[in-house]
Amino acid sequence: MPFYRDHVYPRLVRLLGDPEPVREIRKRIVPLARGEVLKIGVGPGVNFAYYDPARVSKVHALEPNAGMIRLAERQRRRTELDIAFLDLPGEGIPLGDGSVDTVVSTFTLCTISGVADALRGVRRVLRPGGTLIFFEHGRSPDPRVRRWQEWTEPIPHWLFEGCHVTRDVPSLIEQAGFRIERMETAYLARFPKAWTHCWWGSAVPQPDPRSPQAS
Ligand SMILES: C[S@@+](CC[C@H](N)C(=O)[O-])C[C@H]1O[C@@H](n2cnc3c(N)ncnc32)[C@H](O)[C@@H]1O
């Protein structure tokens, strides 16, 4: 439904996507970004306010949804950051290998349809020594909550254009060739607990075992 995707979904994310406990964690993790930054799934641009302009030289703002870009454009005008919006041709990140210092993903790895390929793309564009900063929600370690997640998943999947609440995001990050440096986890709301089990932290790309430098 193009009208829902381009007009309703972006406003829903802007309305519900930044409650106080989420905002507190954005304020802690987004300022850790440095150098040239790729933000995957910019959405309505709520993170723009939290980058440290003294540490960030440029933000490549990847977003396939035109309605989100319209909202994010308003946030962009409020900052002094150098921000360039990027589309997503053929699901491939349109940046060169090893071209960014930091990739930031907040509530995006739950939604991307080819998440394993997308994470491999993130690893490709990160410079050696670069960092992936993540803040995501997904699979609970508690089997009772997990059952609720499995039963209710069709609702966020429909409302939020493909959002999954059962993805084990830290495992996906590791399987894509990253080592998680630090991570915290919590339920950020008591209701709906099944949709608010979150992780936030940072991960670094592991050397590719096939590359000559790794041996
Ligand atoms: C739930 S919103 C999160 C928005 C924002 N990152 C935040 O923290 O509020 C998920 C975003 O991911 C975007 N998205 C969906 N598929 C994507 C893809 N393959 N690559 C990058 N972004 C994608 C959606 O258009 C949407 O803006």
PDBQT file of the ligand as one rigid body, heavy atoms in Angstrom, charges set to zero:
ROOT
HETATM    1  C1  LIG A 301      11.635   1.473  12.401  1.00  0.00    +0.000 C 
HETATM    2  S1  LIG A 301      12.385   2.563  11.277  1.00  0.00    +0.000 S 
HETATM    3  C2  LIG A 301      13.735   3.179  12.257  1.00  0.00    +0.000 C 
HETATM    4  C3  LIG A 301      14.083   4.567  11.904  1.00  0.00    +0.000 C 
HETATM    5  C4  LIG A 301      15.269   5.188  12.663  1.00  0.00    +0.000 C 
HETATM    6  N1  LIG A 301      16.511   4.487  12.419  1.00  0.00    +0.000 N 
HETATM    7  C5  LIG A 301      15.044   5.311  14.143  1.00  0.00    +0.000 C 
HETATM    8  O1  LIG A 301      15.916   4.933  14.941  1.00  0.00    +0.000 OA
HETATM    9  O2  LIG A 301      13.997   5.838  14.532  1.00  0.00    +0.000 OA
HETATM   10  C6  LIG A 301      13.227   1.479  10.133  1.00  0.00    +0.000 C 
HETATM   11  C7  LIG A 301      13.795   2.232   8.961  1.00  0.00    +0.000 C 
HETATM   12  O3  LIG A 301      14.548   1.340   8.125  1.00  0.00    +0.000 OA
HETATM   13  C8  LIG A 301      14.289   1.672   6.769  1.00  0.00    +0.000 C 
HETATM   14  N2  LIG A 301      14.638   0.529   5.902  1.00  0.00    +0.000 N 
HETATM   15  C9  LIG A 301      13.849  -0.472   5.455  1.00  0.00    +0.000 A 
HETATM   16  N3  LIG A 301      14.538  -1.300   4.663  1.00  0.00    +0.000 NA
HETATM   17  C10 LIG A 301      15.791  -0.806   4.587  1.00  0.00    +0.000 A 
HETATM   18  C11 LIG A 301      16.978  -1.223   3.912  1.00  0.00    +0.000 A 
HETATM   19  N4  LIG A 301      17.008  -2.330   3.164  1.00  0.00    +0.000 N 
HETATM   20  N5  LIG A 301      18.091  -0.470   4.072  1.00  0.00    +0.000 NA
HETATM   21  C12 LIG A 301      18.077   0.653   4.840  1.00  0.00    +0.000 A 
HETATM   22  N6  LIG A 301      16.978   1.088   5.505  1.00  0.00    +0.000 NA
HETATM   23  C13 LIG A 301      15.858   0.363   5.373  1.00  0.00    +0.000 A 
HETATM   24  C14 LIG A 301      12.815   2.027   6.774  1.00  0.00    +0.000 C 
HETATM   25  O4  LIG A 301      12.417   2.749   5.616  1.00  0.00    +0.000 OA
HETATM   26  C15 LIG A 301      12.724   2.838   8.048  1.00  0.00    +0.000 C 
HETATM   27  O5  LIG A 301      13.007   4.201   7.830  1.00  0.00    +0.000 OA
ENDROOT
TORSDOF 0
